[in-house]
Amino acid sequence: MKTVTLISKDDCSLCDKALLTLEKIRKKKPFILDIKKIQPGTSDYDKYKEKIPVIYINNVRVFYYTINEQTLLEML
């Protein structure tokens, strides 16, 4: 089973939308969902703050900002 990682932060409407999309897709095609919240002052925050949400599949970055549902289903 593949692992999808969502990198997000608090108070992020795009992150909330991405999570809803991932949950919807997971009902069609199961996967492990790993959610990582970044916090100010960390190296991950500096790396991702302008790009979130960021989505990885098995440690390979596949999306920034938004998710294309059809493309994600095909990748899974």
PDB file of N, CA, C, O and CB in Angstrom:
ATOM      1  N   MET A   1       0.848  -1.178   0.000  1.00  0.00           N
ATOM      2  CA  MET A   1       0.000   0.000   0.000  1.00  0.00           C
ATOM      3  C   MET A   1       0.895   1.242   0.000  1.00  0.00           C
ATOM      4  O   MET A   1       1.893   1.302   0.718  1.00  0.00           O
ATOM      5  CB  MET A   1      -0.965  -0.003   1.228  1.00  0.00           C
ATOM      6  N   LYS A   2       0.531   2.208  -0.796  1.00  0.00           N
ATOM      7  CA  LYS A   2       1.331   3.425  -0.909  1.00  0.00           C
ATOM      8  C   LYS A   2       1.051   4.379   0.245  1.00  0.00           C
ATOM      9  O   LYS A   2      -0.011   4.341   0.866  1.00  0.00           O
ATOM     10  CB  LYS A   2       1.055   4.119  -2.240  1.00  0.00           C
ATOM     11  N   THR A   3       2.031   5.233   0.513  1.00  0.00           N
ATOM     12  CA  THR A   3       1.894   6.250   1.550  1.00  0.00           C
ATOM     13  C   THR A   3       1.844   7.622   0.888  1.00  0.00           C
ATOM     14  O   THR A   3       2.709   7.979   0.089  1.00  0.00           O
ATOM     15  CB  THR A   3       3.065   6.168   2.575  1.00  0.00           C
ATOM     16  N   VAL A   4       0.819   8.375   1.238  1.00  0.00           N
ATOM     17  CA  VAL A   4       0.680   9.754   0.776  1.00  0.00           C
ATOM     18  C   VAL A   4       0.960  10.652   1.971  1.00  0.00           C
ATOM     19  O   VAL A   4       0.346  10.506   3.027  1.00  0.00           O
ATOM     20  CB  VAL A   4      -0.753  10.030   0.165  1.00  0.00           C
ATOM     21  N   THR A   5       1.887  11.577   1.796  1.00  0.00           N
ATOM     22  CA  THR A   5       2.240  12.512   2.851  1.00  0.00           C
ATOM     23  C   THR A   5       1.744  13.894   2.454  1.00  0.00           C
ATOM     24  O   THR A   5       1.998  14.379   1.351  1.00  0.00           O
ATOM     25  CB  THR A   5       3.775  12.520   3.110  1.00  0.00           C
ATOM     26  N   LEU A   6       1.030  14.511   3.384  1.00  0.00           N
ATOM     27  CA  LEU A   6       0.545  15.874   3.215  1.00  0.00           C
ATOM     28  C   LEU A   6       1.338  16.772   4.151  1.00  0.00           C
ATOM     29  O   LEU A   6       1.308  16.590   5.368  1.00  0.00           O
ATOM     30  CB  LEU A   6      -0.991  15.976   3.496  1.00  0.00           C
ATOM     31  N   ILE A   7       2.043  17.735   3.586  1.00  0.00           N
ATOM     32  CA  ILE A   7       2.757  18.708   4.402  1.00  0.00           C
ATOM     33  C   ILE A   7       1.895  19.956   4.430  1.00  0.00           C
ATOM     34  O   ILE A   7       1.582  20.533   3.389  1.00  0.00           O
ATOM     35  CB  ILE A   7       4.206  19.007   3.842  1.00  0.00           C
ATOM     36  N   SER A   8       1.515  20.368   5.630  1.00  0.00           N
ATOM     37  CA  SER A   8       0.594  21.483   5.789  1.00  0.00           C
ATOM     38  C   SER A   8       0.971  22.309   7.013  1.00  0.00           C
ATOM     39  O   SER A   8       1.941  22.014   7.711  1.00  0.00           O
ATOM     40  CB  SER A   8      -0.853  20.979   5.905  1.00  0.00           C
ATOM     41  N   LYS A   9       0.190  23.334   7.249  1.00  0.00           N
ATOM     42  CA  LYS A   9       0.380  24.154   8.452  1.00  0.00           C
ATOM     43  C   LYS A   9      -0.980  24.591   8.948  1.00  0.00           C
ATOM     44  O   LYS A   9      -1.976  24.468   8.235  1.00  0.00           O
ATOM     45  CB  LYS A   9       1.292  25.391   8.168  1.00  0.00           C
ATOM     46  N   ASP A  10      -1.027  25.098  10.162  1.00  0.00           N
ATOM     47  CA  ASP A  10      -2.273  25.593  10.733  1.00  0.00           C
ATOM     48  C   ASP A  10      -2.739  26.828   9.973  1.00  0.00           C
ATOM     49  O   ASP A  10      -1.936  27.552   9.384  1.00  0.00           O
ATOM     50  CB  ASP A  10      -2.098  25.912  12.230  1.00  0.00           C
ATOM     51  N   ASP A  11      -4.049  27.058   9.996  1.00  0.00           N
ATOM     52  CA  ASP A  11      -4.657  28.230   9.367  1.00  0.00           C
ATOM     53  C   ASP A  11      -4.319  28.333   7.889  1.00  0.00           C
ATOM     54  O   ASP A  11      -3.925  29.397   7.410  1.00  0.00           O
ATOM     55  CB  ASP A  11      -4.215  29.487  10.077  1.00  0.00           C
ATOM     56  N   CYS A  12      -4.472  27.237   7.174  1.00  0.00           N
ATOM     57  CA  CYS A  12      -4.156  27.176   5.751  1.00  0.00           C
ATOM     58  C   CYS A  12      -5.367  26.590   5.021  1.00  0.00           C
ATOM     59  O   CYS A  12      -5.614  25.387   5.102  1.00  0.00           O
ATOM     60  CB  CYS A  12      -2.861  26.319   5.488  1.00  0.00           C
ATOM     61  N   SER A  13      -6.108  27.418   4.322  1.00  0.00           N
ATOM     62  CA  SER A  13      -7.319  26.941   3.650  1.00  0.00           C
ATOM     63  C   SER A  13      -6.999  25.967   2.523  1.00  0.00           C
ATOM     64  O   SER A  13      -7.760  25.028   2.291  1.00  0.00           O
ATOM     65  CB  SER A  13      -8.112  28.118   3.100  1.00  0.00           C
ATOM     66  N   LEU A  14      -5.887  26.170   1.817  1.00  0.00           N
ATOM     67  CA  LEU A  14      -5.499  25.220   0.777  1.00  0.00           C
ATOM     68  C   LEU A  14      -5.159  23.858   1.376  1.00  0.00           C
ATOM     69  O   LEU A  14      -5.441  22.818   0.780  1.00  0.00           O
ATOM     70  CB  LEU A  14      -4.304  25.759  -0.018  1.00  0.00           C
ATOM     71  N   CYS A  15      -4.550  23.874   2.561  1.00  0.00           N
ATOM     72  CA  CYS A  15      -4.221  22.612   3.247  1.00  0.00           C
ATOM     73  C   CYS A  15      -5.493  21.873   3.644  1.00  0.00           C
ATOM     74  O   CYS A  15      -5.587  20.655   3.489  1.00  0.00           O
ATOM     75  CB  CYS A  15      -3.349  22.879   4.498  1.00  0.00           C
ATOM     76  N   ASP A  16      -6.469  22.616   4.156  1.00  0.00           N
ATOM     77  CA  ASP A  16      -7.744  22.003   4.540  1.00  0.00           C
ATOM     78  C   ASP A  16      -8.426  21.380   3.324  1.00  0.00           C
ATOM     79  O   ASP A  16      -8.960  20.273   3.403  1.00  0.00           O
ATOM     80  CB  ASP A  16      -8.673  23.047   5.197  1.00  0.00           C
ATOM     81  N   LYS A  17      -8.405  22.094   2.205  1.00  0.00           N
ATOM     82  CA  LYS A  17      -9.014  21.585   0.974  1.00  0.00           C
ATOM     83  C   LYS A  17      -8.271  20.344   0.480  1.00  0.00           C
ATOM     84  O   LYS A  17      -8.897  19.379   0.043  1.00  0.00           O
ATOM     85  CB  LYS A  17      -9.018  22.676  -0.118  1.00  0.00           C
ATOM     86  N   ALA A  18      -6.941  20.367   0.548  1.00  0.00           N
ATOM     87  CA  ALA A  18      -6.141  19.209   0.128  1.00  0.00           C
ATOM     88  C   ALA A  18      -6.477  17.985   0.975  1.00  0.00           C
ATOM     89  O   ALA A  18      -6.604  16.879   0.449  1.00  0.00           O
ATOM     90  CB  ALA A  18      -4.633  19.526   0.230  1.00  0.00           C
ATOM     91  N   LEU A  19      -6.620  18.180   2.281  1.00  0.00           N
ATOM     92  CA  LEU A  19      -6.950  17.064   3.161  1.00  0.00           C
ATOM     93  C   LEU A  19      -8.315  16.475   2.809  1.00  0.00           C
ATOM     94  O   LEU A  19      -8.470  15.254   2.774  1.00  0.00           O
ATOM     95  CB  LEU A  19      -6.930  17.517   4.625  1.00  0.00           C
ATOM     96  N   LEU A  20      -9.293  17.321   2.552  1.00  0.00           N
ATOM     97  CA  LEU A  20     -10.617  16.830   2.158  1.00  0.00           C
ATOM     98  C   LEU A  20     -10.537  16.032   0.853  1.00  0.00           C
ATOM     99  O   LEU A  20     -11.176  14.989   0.718  1.00  0.00           O
ATOM    100  CB  LEU A  20     -11.603  18.009   2.001  1.00  0.00           C
ATOM    101  N   THR A  21      -9.758  16.523  -0.093  1.00  0.00           N
ATOM    102  CA  THR A  21      -9.578  15.825  -1.360  1.00  0.00           C
ATOM    103  C   THR A  21      -8.909  14.475  -1.146  1.00  0.00           C
ATOM    104  O   THR A  21      -9.327  13.475  -1.731  1.00  0.00           O
ATOM    105  CB  THR A  21      -8.754  16.675  -2.326  1.00  0.00           C
ATOM    106  N   LEU A  22      -7.875  14.440  -0.314  1.00  0.00           N
ATOM    107  CA  LEU A  22      -7.188  13.173  -0.037  1.00  0.00           C
ATOM    108  C   LEU A  22      -8.126  12.166   0.621  1.00  0.00           C
ATOM    109  O   LEU A  22      -8.107  10.983   0.280  1.00  0.00           O
ATOM    110  CB  LEU A  22      -5.968  13.413   0.861  1.00  0.00           C
ATOM    111  N   GLU A  23      -8.939  12.627   1.554  1.00  0.00           N
ATOM    112  CA  GLU A  23      -9.890  11.722   2.221  1.00  0.00           C
ATOM    113  C   GLU A  23     -10.907  11.178   1.219  1.00  0.00           C
ATOM    114  O   GLU A  23     -11.279  10.006   1.279  1.00  0.00           O
ATOM    115  CB  GLU A  23     -10.619  12.453   3.376  1.00  0.00           C
ATOM    116  N   LYS A  24     -11.350  12.026   0.308  1.00  0.00           N
ATOM    117  CA  LYS A  24     -12.296  11.597  -0.730  1.00  0.00           C
ATOM    118  C   LYS A  24     -11.663  10.526  -1.624  1.00  0.00           C
ATOM    119  O   LYS A  24     -12.285   9.504  -1.916  1.00  0.00           O
ATOM    120  CB  LYS A  24     -12.751  12.809  -1.584  1.00  0.00           C
ATOM    121  N   ILE A  25     -10.443  10.765  -2.046  1.00  0.00           N
ATOM    122  CA  ILE A  25      -9.748   9.822  -2.920  1.00  0.00           C
ATOM    123  C   ILE A  25      -9.458   8.515  -2.188  1.00  0.00           C
ATOM    124  O   ILE A  25      -9.522   7.437  -2.777  1.00  0.00           O
ATOM    125  CB  ILE A  25      -8.444  10.438  -3.442  1.00  0.00           C
ATOM    126  N   ARG A  26      -9.139   8.622  -0.906  1.00  0.00           N
ATOM    127  CA  ARG A  26      -8.802   7.421  -0.129  1.00  0.00           C
ATOM    128  C   ARG A  26      -9.977   6.458  -0.022  1.00  0.00           C
ATOM    129  O   ARG A  26      -9.778   5.256   0.159  1.00  0.00           O
ATOM    130  CB  ARG A  26      -8.336   7.813   1.266  1.00  0.00           C
ATOM    131  N   LYS A  27     -11.193   6.970  -0.132  1.00  0.00           N
ATOM    132  CA  LYS A  27     -12.370   6.095  -0.123  1.00  0.00           C
ATOM    133  C   LYS A  27     -12.439   5.255  -1.401  1.00  0.00           C
ATOM    134  O   LYS A  27     -12.953   4.136  -1.396  1.00  0.00           O
ATOM    135  CB  LYS A  27     -13.658   6.928   0.033  1.00  0.00           C
ATOM    136  N   LYS A  28     -11.912   5.813  -2.492  1.00  0.00           N
ATOM    137  CA  LYS A  28     -11.917   5.102  -3.771  1.00  0.00           C
ATOM    138  C   LYS A  28     -10.725   4.161  -3.907  1.00  0.00           C
ATOM    139  O   LYS A  28     -10.840   3.051  -4.426  1.00  0.00           O
ATOM    140  CB  LYS A  28     -11.920   6.094  -4.920  1.00  0.00           C
ATOM    141  N   LYS A  29      -9.582   4.634  -3.427  1.00  0.00           N
ATOM    142  CA  LYS A  29      -8.347   3.860  -3.566  1.00  0.00           C
ATOM    143  C   LYS A  29      -7.553   4.016  -2.266  1.00  0.00           C
ATOM    144  O   LYS A  29      -6.922   5.053  -2.059  1.00  0.00           O
ATOM    145  CB  LYS A  29      -7.501   4.336  -4.817  1.00  0.00           C
ATOM    146  N   PRO A  30      -7.569   3.027  -1.403  1.00  0.00           N
ATOM    147  CA  PRO A  30      -6.930   3.140  -0.096  1.00  0.00           C
ATOM    148  C   PRO A  30      -5.425   3.406  -0.163  1.00  0.00           C
ATOM    149  O   PRO A  30      -4.726   2.907  -1.044  1.00  0.00           O
ATOM    150  CB  PRO A  30      -7.174   1.889   0.682  1.00  0.00           C
ATOM    151  N   PHE A  31      -4.956   4.194   0.780  1.00  0.00           N
ATOM    152  CA  PHE A  31      -3.540   4.473   0.962  1.00  0.00           C
ATOM    153  C   PHE A  31      -3.322   4.911   2.394  1.00  0.00           C
ATOM    154  O   PHE A  31      -4.266   5.281   3.093  1.00  0.00           O
ATOM    155  CB  PHE A  31      -3.039   5.553  -0.036  1.00  0.00           C
ATOM    156  N   ILE A  32      -2.090   4.868   2.821  1.00  0.00           N
ATOM    157  CA  ILE A  32      -1.731   5.352   4.152  1.00  0.00           C
ATOM    158  C   ILE A  32      -1.547   6.855   4.054  1.00  0.00           C
ATOM    159  O   ILE A  32      -0.821   7.336   3.184  1.00  0.00           O
ATOM    160  CB  ILE A  32      -0.434   4.651   4.698  1.00  0.00           C
ATOM    161  N   LEU A  33      -2.193   7.598   4.932  1.00  0.00           N
ATOM    162  CA  LEU A  33      -2.091   9.053   4.934  1.00  0.00           C
ATOM    163  C   LEU A  33      -1.243   9.505   6.110  1.00  0.00           C
ATOM    164  O   LEU A  33      -1.549   9.213   7.267  1.00  0.00           O
ATOM    165  CB  LEU A  33      -3.487   9.704   4.991  1.00  0.00           C
ATOM    166  N   ASP A  34      -0.188  10.212   5.799  1.00  0.00           N
ATOM    167  CA  ASP A  34       0.723  10.762   6.805  1.00  0.00           C
ATOM    168  C   ASP A  34       0.636  12.291   6.704  1.00  0.00           C
ATOM    169  O   ASP A  34       0.952  12.867   5.663  1.00  0.00           O
ATOM    170  CB  ASP A  34       2.217  10.245   6.591  1.00  0.00           C
ATOM    171  N   ILE A  35       0.211  12.931   7.775  1.00  0.00           N
ATOM    172  CA  ILE A  35       0.066  14.390   7.782  1.00  0.00           C
ATOM    173  C   ILE A  35       1.181  14.983   8.621  1.00  0.00           C
ATOM    174  O   ILE A  35       1.353  14.630   9.788  1.00  0.00           O
ATOM    175  CB  ILE A  35      -1.330  14.824   8.330  1.00  0.00           C
ATOM    176  N   LYS A  36       1.932  15.882   8.017  1.00  0.00           N
ATOM    177  CA  LYS A  36       3.023  16.557   8.717  1.00  0.00           C
ATOM    178  C   LYS A  36       2.731  18.047   8.742  1.00  0.00           C
ATOM    179  O   LYS A  36       2.680  18.700   7.700  1.00  0.00           O
ATOM    180  CB  LYS A  36       4.397  16.271   8.040  1.00  0.00           C
ATOM    181  N   LYS A  37       2.541  18.574   9.942  1.00  0.00           N
ATOM    182  CA  LYS A  37       2.306  20.012  10.113  1.00  0.00           C
ATOM    183  C   LYS A  37       3.636  20.697  10.375  1.00  0.00           C
ATOM    184  O   LYS A  37       4.382  20.321  11.279  1.00  0.00           O
ATOM    185  CB  LYS A  37       1.302  20.291  11.276  1.00  0.00           C
ATOM    186  N   ILE A  38       3.916  21.706   9.568  1.00  0.00           N
ATOM    187  CA  ILE A  38       5.159  22.445   9.764  1.00  0.00           C
ATOM    188  C   ILE A  38       4.911  23.616  10.708  1.00  0.00           C
ATOM    189  O   ILE A  38       3.812  24.167  10.764  1.00  0.00           O
ATOM    190  CB  ILE A  38       5.726  22.944   8.410  1.00  0.00           C
ATOM    191  N   GLN A  39       5.951  23.982  11.444  1.00  0.00           N
ATOM    192  CA  GLN A  39       5.861  25.051  12.440  1.00  0.00           C
ATOM    193  C   GLN A  39       6.929  26.101  12.154  1.00  0.00           C
ATOM    194  O   GLN A  39       8.039  25.759  11.747  1.00  0.00           O
ATOM    195  CB  GLN A  39       6.021  24.486  13.879  1.00  0.00           C
ATOM    196  N   PRO A  40       6.603  27.384  12.365  1.00  0.00           N
ATOM    197  CA  PRO A  40       7.615  28.432  12.192  1.00  0.00           C
ATOM    198  C   PRO A  40       8.860  28.141  13.032  1.00  0.00           C
ATOM    199  O   PRO A  40       8.777  27.642  14.154  1.00  0.00           O
ATOM    200  CB  PRO A  40       7.033  29.806  12.571  1.00  0.00           C
ATOM    201  N   GLY A  41      10.011  28.470  12.452  1.00  0.00           N
ATOM    202  CA  GLY A  41      11.266  28.282  13.166  1.00  0.00           C
ATOM    203  C   GLY A  41      11.944  26.954  12.915  1.00  0.00           C
ATOM    204  O   GLY A  41      13.029  26.704  13.439  1.00  0.00           O
ATOM    205  N   THR A  42      11.316  26.089  12.114  1.00  0.00           N
ATOM    206  CA  THR A  42      11.925  24.798  11.800  1.00  0.00           C
ATOM    207  C   THR A  42      12.448  24.812  10.372  1.00  0.00           C
ATOM    208  O   THR A  42      12.024  25.631   9.556  1.00  0.00           O
ATOM    209  CB  THR A  42      10.912  23.646  11.994  1.00  0.00           C
ATOM    210  N   SER A  43      13.367  23.905  10.075  1.00  0.00           N
ATOM    211  CA  SER A  43      13.914  23.848   8.715  1.00  0.00           C
ATOM    212  C   SER A  43      12.834  23.456   7.700  1.00  0.00           C
ATOM    213  O   SER A  43      12.839  23.941   6.569  1.00  0.00           O
ATOM    214  CB  SER A  43      15.085  22.849   8.653  1.00  0.00           C
ATOM    215  N   ASP A  44      11.915  22.582   8.102  1.00  0.00           N
ATOM    216  CA  ASP A  44      10.820  22.217   7.198  1.00  0.00           C
ATOM    217  C   ASP A  44       9.942  23.422   6.876  1.00  0.00           C
ATOM    218  O   ASP A  44       9.474  23.575   5.748  1.00  0.00           O
ATOM    219  CB  ASP A  44       9.970  21.100   7.815  1.00  0.00           C
ATOM    220  N   TYR A  45       9.725  24.260   7.859  1.00  0.00           N
ATOM    221  CA  TYR A  45       8.918  25.463   7.624  1.00  0.00           C
ATOM    222  C   TYR A  45       9.602  26.351   6.597  1.00  0.00           C
ATOM    223  O   TYR A  45       8.961  26.829   5.662  1.00  0.00           O
ATOM    224  CB  TYR A  45       8.687  26.243   8.943  1.00  0.00           C
ATOM    225  N   ASP A  46      10.887  26.572   6.765  1.00  0.00           N
ATOM    226  CA  ASP A  46      11.633  27.400   5.819  1.00  0.00           C
ATOM    227  C   ASP A  46      11.611  26.788   4.415  1.00  0.00           C
ATOM    228  O   ASP A  46      11.554  27.510   3.419  1.00  0.00           O
ATOM    229  CB  ASP A  46      13.082  27.578   6.297  1.00  0.00           C
ATOM    230  N   LYS A  47      11.655  25.475   4.344  1.00  0.00           N
ATOM    231  CA  LYS A  47      11.690  24.777   3.059  1.00  0.00           C
ATOM    232  C   LYS A  47      10.347  24.828   2.333  1.00  0.00           C
ATOM    233  O   LYS A  47      10.309  24.993   1.114  1.00  0.00           O
ATOM    234  CB  LYS A  47      12.103  23.331   3.266  1.00  0.00           C
ATOM    235  N   TYR A  48       9.243  24.686   3.073  1.00  0.00           N
ATOM    236  CA  TYR A  48       7.928  24.520   2.461  1.00  0.00           C
ATOM    237  C   TYR A  48       6.972  25.696   2.585  1.00  0.00           C
ATOM    238  O   TYR A  48       5.942  25.700   1.913  1.00  0.00           O
ATOM    239  CB  TYR A  48       7.290  23.354   3.041  1.00  0.00           C
ATOM    240  N   LYS A  49       7.261  26.683   3.403  1.00  0.00           N
ATOM    241  CA  LYS A  49       6.257  27.693   3.765  1.00  0.00           C
ATOM    242  C   LYS A  49       5.592  28.377   2.578  1.00  0.00           C
ATOM    243  O   LYS A  49       4.421  28.747   2.671  1.00  0.00           O
ATOM    244  CB  LYS A  49       6.890  28.731   4.620  1.00  0.00           C
ATOM    245  N   GLU A  50       6.292  28.555   1.478  1.00  0.00           N
ATOM    246  CA  GLU A  50       5.723  29.221   0.309  1.00  0.00           C
ATOM    247  C   GLU A  50       5.071  28.249  -0.676  1.00  0.00           C
ATOM    248  O   GLU A  50       4.543  28.676  -1.702  1.00  0.00           O
ATOM    249  CB  GLU A  50       6.796  30.008  -0.399  1.00  0.00           C
ATOM    250  N   LYS A  51       5.103  26.953  -0.376  1.00  0.00           N
ATOM    251  CA  LYS A  51       4.649  25.948  -1.338  1.00  0.00           C
ATOM    252  C   LYS A  51       3.505  25.082  -0.836  1.00  0.00           C
ATOM    253  O   LYS A  51       2.981  24.267  -1.594  1.00  0.00           O
ATOM    254  CB  LYS A  51       5.790  25.071  -1.715  1.00  0.00           C
ATOM    255  N   ILE A  52       3.108  25.233   0.403  1.00  0.00           N
ATOM    256  CA  ILE A  52       2.138  24.306   0.972  1.00  0.00           C
ATOM    257  C   ILE A  52       0.739  24.530   0.418  1.00  0.00           C
ATOM    258  O   ILE A  52       0.403  25.638  -0.001  1.00  0.00           O
ATOM    259  CB  ILE A  52       2.118  24.435   2.477  1.00  0.00           C
ATOM    260  N   PRO A  53      -0.066  23.496   0.414  1.00  0.00           N
ATOM    261  CA  PRO A  53       0.282  22.143   0.806  1.00  0.00           C
ATOM    262  C   PRO A  53       1.180  21.457  -0.229  1.00  0.00           C
ATOM    263  O   PRO A  53       1.127  21.751  -1.423  1.00  0.00           O
ATOM    264  CB  PRO A  53      -0.977  21.330   1.019  1.00  0.00           C
ATOM    265  N   VAL A  54       1.991  20.548   0.264  1.00  0.00           N
ATOM    266  CA  VAL A  54       2.861  19.738  -0.589  1.00  0.00           C
ATOM    267  C   VAL A  54       2.458  18.284  -0.373  1.00  0.00           C
ATOM    268  O   VAL A  54       2.270  17.835   0.758  1.00  0.00           O
ATOM    269  CB  VAL A  54       4.398  19.973  -0.263  1.00  0.00           C
ATOM    270  N   ILE A  55       2.332  17.561  -1.477  1.00  0.00           N
ATOM    271  CA  ILE A  55       1.902  16.171  -1.398  1.00  0.00           C
ATOM    272  C   ILE A  55       2.990  15.280  -1.990  1.00  0.00           C
ATOM    273  O   ILE A  55       3.495  15.525  -3.085  1.00  0.00           O
ATOM    274  CB  ILE A  55       0.548  15.961  -2.137  1.00  0.00           C
ATOM    275  N   TYR A  56       3.334  14.244  -1.236  1.00  0.00           N
ATOM    276  CA  TYR A  56       4.295  13.231  -1.663  1.00  0.00           C
ATOM    277  C   TYR A  56       3.590  11.881  -1.742  1.00  0.00           C
ATOM    278  O   TYR A  56       2.673  11.600  -0.971  1.00  0.00           O
ATOM    279  CB  TYR A  56       5.512  13.165  -0.690  1.00  0.00           C
ATOM    280  N   ILE A  57       4.028  11.057  -2.678  1.00  0.00           N
ATOM    281  CA  ILE A  57       3.625   9.650  -2.712  1.00  0.00           C
ATOM    282  C   ILE A  57       4.907   8.852  -2.577  1.00  0.00           C
ATOM    283  O   ILE A  57       5.814   8.959  -3.403  1.00  0.00           O
ATOM    284  CB  ILE A  57       2.829   9.277  -4.042  1.00  0.00           C
ATOM    285  N   ASN A  58       4.970   8.049  -1.524  1.00  0.00           N
ATOM    286  CA  ASN A  58       6.165   7.238  -1.245  1.00  0.00           C
ATOM    287  C   ASN A  58       7.439   8.073  -1.365  1.00  0.00           C
ATOM    288  O   ASN A  58       8.399   7.680  -2.027  1.00  0.00           O
ATOM    289  CB  ASN A  58       6.235   6.035  -2.205  1.00  0.00           C
ATOM    290  N   ASN A  59       7.423   9.224  -0.716  1.00  0.00           N
ATOM    291  CA  ASN A  59       8.580  10.126  -0.630  1.00  0.00           C
ATOM    292  C   ASN A  59       8.966  10.798  -1.944  1.00  0.00           C
ATOM    293  O   ASN A  59      10.076  11.318  -2.066  1.00  0.00           O
ATOM    294  CB  ASN A  59       9.752   9.369  -0.121  1.00  0.00           C
ATOM    295  N   VAL A  60       8.080  10.796  -2.914  1.00  0.00           N
ATOM    296  CA  VAL A  60       8.307  11.504  -4.169  1.00  0.00           C
ATOM    297  C   VAL A  60       7.283  12.642  -4.255  1.00  0.00           C
ATOM    298  O   VAL A  60       6.076  12.405  -4.216  1.00  0.00           O
ATOM    299  CB  VAL A  60       8.193  10.530  -5.409  1.00  0.00           C
ATOM    300  N   ARG A  61       7.775  13.871  -4.371  1.00  0.00           N
ATOM    301  CA  ARG A  61       6.874  15.027  -4.421  1.00  0.00           C
ATOM    302  C   ARG A  61       6.079  14.989  -5.719  1.00  0.00           C
ATOM    303  O   ARG A  61       6.640  14.841  -6.805  1.00  0.00           O
ATOM    304  CB  ARG A  61       7.668  16.364  -4.304  1.00  0.00           C
ATOM    305  N   VAL A  62       4.739  15.127  -5.586  1.00  0.00           N
ATOM    306  CA  VAL A  62       3.876  15.056  -6.762  1.00  0.00           C
ATOM    307  C   VAL A  62       3.013  16.298  -6.969  1.00  0.00           C
ATOM    308  O   VAL A  62       2.619  16.584  -8.100  1.00  0.00           O
ATOM    309  CB  VAL A  62       2.993  13.855  -6.659  1.00  0.00           C
ATOM    310  N   PHE A  63       2.713  17.036  -5.916  1.00  0.00           N
ATOM    311  CA  PHE A  63       1.878  18.234  -6.049  1.00  0.00           C
ATOM    312  C   PHE A  63       2.314  19.324  -5.083  1.00  0.00           C
ATOM    313  O   PHE A  63       2.768  19.058  -3.969  1.00  0.00           O
ATOM    314  CB  PHE A  63       0.410  17.888  -5.813  1.00  0.00           C
ATOM    315  N   TYR A  64       2.162  20.560  -5.545  1.00  0.00           N
ATOM    316  CA  TYR A  64       2.224  21.759  -4.698  1.00  0.00           C
ATOM    317  C   TYR A  64       0.854  22.439  -4.804  1.00  0.00           C
ATOM    318  O   TYR A  64       0.204  22.356  -5.846  1.00  0.00           O
ATOM    319  CB  TYR A  64       3.410  22.745  -5.141  1.00  0.00           C
ATOM    320  N   TYR A  65       0.428  23.089  -3.768  1.00  0.00           N
ATOM    321  CA  TYR A  65      -0.771  23.951  -3.757  1.00  0.00           C
ATOM    322  C   TYR A  65      -2.092  23.212  -3.925  1.00  0.00           C
ATOM    323  O   TYR A  65      -2.950  23.282  -3.045  1.00  0.00           O
ATOM    324  CB  TYR A  65      -0.658  24.967  -4.840  1.00  0.00           C
ATOM    325  N   THR A  66      -2.273  22.504  -5.038  1.00  0.00           N
ATOM    326  CA  THR A  66      -3.545  21.823  -5.279  1.00  0.00           C
ATOM    327  C   THR A  66      -3.284  20.392  -5.744  1.00  0.00           C
ATOM    328  O   THR A  66      -2.177  20.040  -6.151  1.00  0.00           O
ATOM    329  CB  THR A  66      -4.392  22.589  -6.330  1.00  0.00           C
ATOM    330  N   ILE A  67      -4.338  19.582  -5.669  1.00  0.00           N
ATOM    331  CA  ILE A  67      -4.250  18.185  -6.078  1.00  0.00           C
ATOM    332  C   ILE A  67      -5.155  17.979  -7.285  1.00  0.00           C
ATOM    333  O   ILE A  67      -6.309  18.408  -7.289  1.00  0.00           O
ATOM    334  CB  ILE A  67      -4.645  17.224  -4.912  1.00  0.00           C
ATOM    335  N   ASN A  68      -4.629  17.328  -8.292  1.00  0.00           N
ATOM    336  CA  ASN A  68      -5.458  16.892  -9.406  1.00  0.00           C
ATOM    337  C   ASN A  68      -5.939  15.485  -9.061  1.00  0.00           C
ATOM    338  O   ASN A  68      -5.153  14.538  -9.018  1.00  0.00           O
ATOM    339  CB  ASN A  68      -4.667  16.927 -10.784  1.00  0.00           C
ATOM    340  N   GLU A  69      -7.231  15.367  -8.820  1.00  0.00           N
ATOM    341  CA  GLU A  69      -7.778  14.096  -8.337  1.00  0.00           C
ATOM    342  C   GLU A  69      -7.511  12.944  -9.304  1.00  0.00           C
ATOM    343  O   GLU A  69      -7.077  11.871  -8.886  1.00  0.00           O
ATOM    344  CB  GLU A  69      -9.275  14.229  -8.105  1.00  0.00           C
ATOM    345  N   GLN A  70      -7.764  13.159 -10.579  1.00  0.00           N
ATOM    346  CA  GLN A  70      -7.584  12.084 -11.562  1.00  0.00           C
ATOM    347  C   GLN A  70      -6.122  11.638 -11.629  1.00  0.00           C
ATOM    348  O   GLN A  70      -5.829  10.443 -11.680  1.00  0.00           O
ATOM    349  CB  GLN A  70      -8.059  12.544 -12.953  1.00  0.00           C
ATOM    350  N   THR A  71      -5.224  12.600 -11.629  1.00  0.00           N
ATOM    351  CA  THR A  71      -3.796  12.281 -11.688  1.00  0.00           C
ATOM    352  C   THR A  71      -3.376  11.502 -10.445  1.00  0.00           C
ATOM    353  O   THR A  71      -2.620  10.535 -10.541  1.00  0.00           O
ATOM    354  CB  THR A  71      -2.953  13.569 -11.823  1.00  0.00           C
ATOM    355  N   LEU A  72      -3.861  11.920  -9.290  1.00  0.00           N
ATOM    356  CA  LEU A  72      -3.506  11.215  -8.055  1.00  0.00           C
ATOM    357  C   LEU A  72      -4.040   9.781  -8.084  1.00  0.00           C
ATOM    358  O   LEU A  72      -3.330   8.850  -7.705  1.00  0.00           O
ATOM    359  CB  LEU A  72      -4.059  11.968  -6.822  1.00  0.00           C
ATOM    360  N   LEU A  73      -5.257   9.602  -8.520  1.00  0.00           N
ATOM    361  CA  LEU A  73      -5.818   8.244  -8.615  1.00  0.00           C
ATOM    362  C   LEU A  73      -4.964   7.365  -9.530  1.00  0.00           C
ATOM    363  O   LEU A  73      -4.717   6.199  -9.223  1.00  0.00           O
ATOM    364  CB  LEU A  73      -7.275   8.293  -9.136  1.00  0.00           C
ATOM    365  N   GLU A  74      -4.522   7.920 -10.636  1.00  0.00           N
ATOM    366  CA  GLU A  74      -3.681   7.153 -11.556  1.00  0.00           C
ATOM    367  C   GLU A  74      -2.326   6.821 -10.925  1.00  0.00           C
ATOM    368  O   GLU A  74      -1.777   5.748 -11.177  1.00  0.00           O
ATOM    369  CB  GLU A  74      -3.476   7.932 -12.862  1.00  0.00           C
ATOM    370  N   MET A  75      -1.790   7.714 -10.121  1.00  0.00           N
ATOM    371  CA  MET A  75      -0.495   7.480  -9.479  1.00  0.00           C
ATOM    372  C   MET A  75      -0.579   6.435  -8.375  1.00  0.00           C
ATOM    373  O   MET A  75       0.400   5.753  -8.072  1.00  0.00           O
ATOM    374  CB  MET A  75       0.045   8.776  -8.910  1.00  0.00           C
ATOM    375  N   LEU A  76      -1.755   6.320  -7.785  1.00  0.00           N
ATOM    376  CA  LEU A  76      -1.925   5.350  -6.707  1.00  0.00           C
ATOM    377  C   LEU A  76      -2.168   3.957  -7.262  1.00  0.00           C
ATOM    378  O   LEU A  76      -2.334   3.008  -6.496  1.00  0.00           O
ATOM    379  CB  LEU A  76      -3.078   5.761  -5.795  1.00  0.00           C
TER     380      LEU A  76
END
